[in-house]
Amino acid sequence: MNVVARMVTQEQDGIPGYLAHPDAPGTRPGILMVHHAHGVTADYKIDAYRLAGLGFNVLAPDLFNMFGIAGTTHIGMGADLQAKHGDDEFLGKMDEAWRYLIDRMGTDPARTGCIGHCMGGRLLIPFAADHPSVKAIVLYYPSVRDEPETGHRPRHAFHLAKTLQCASLVFAAGQDYIATPAIQGPLWQSFLANGRLVEWHFFSDAQHGFRHPDNPGFQPYYADLTWPLTTGFLQRTV
């Protein structure tokens, strides 16, 4: 299958980031990829290409570019940008990207899922709660903390996960310093409470960021192990 894969910009395309899709006409299932705190790093582009080869339309929007922050990656900037912009702002940008994936890329809205890592994984929980048409989400070590609800982060994942209407695949890392195993436990229970399909994989010696070569916690073994689990799940559920 021939694949179109390229960077997109706000000026030329109406949205910044990276997209990939089969080079053929027709409506297809789609995947929205929501990046980690380092932005749209190179691995997102490779994954988008590989997913397009499986027949998906794929969009990885650069949320930081959408806030007016220049650059093609934002390694080391994520914490400051999340402190500046609240969840509602991020979710608004994600909704813009969702509409682009469906309206501009010819994606079937009834057959669309999402992948998120770290920050992106955490944000996909409220996003999926707000978009019941989402068929499935894949969350790599979502950066959920045991923290109170505030105006900046008004809805906690512990409360939202139990309301989701989609299938969920979660990869949890035993050495995660953000969403520690003590946090993962009640989060898991909340996912189970929604009554939908839940796949939960826990790796006791995995680090936060094991999927990303630009992350200090990168572990190639787990990166390779989880990819076919991800693609198989999406092919079954989207």
NORBEL-V400801 format. One record per helix or strand. SS is the DSSP state (h for helix, s for strand). FROM is the first residue (numbers start at 1). TO is the last residue. If there is no record, write none. Layout:
SS;FROM;TO
SS;FROM;TO
This chain:
s;3;8
h;10;13
s;17;22
s;28;34
s;36;36
s;39;39
h;42;53
s;57;61
h;63;66
h;78;84
h;87;104
s;107;117
h;119;130
s;136;140
h;157;163
s;167;173
h;181;192
s;198;203
h;220;237
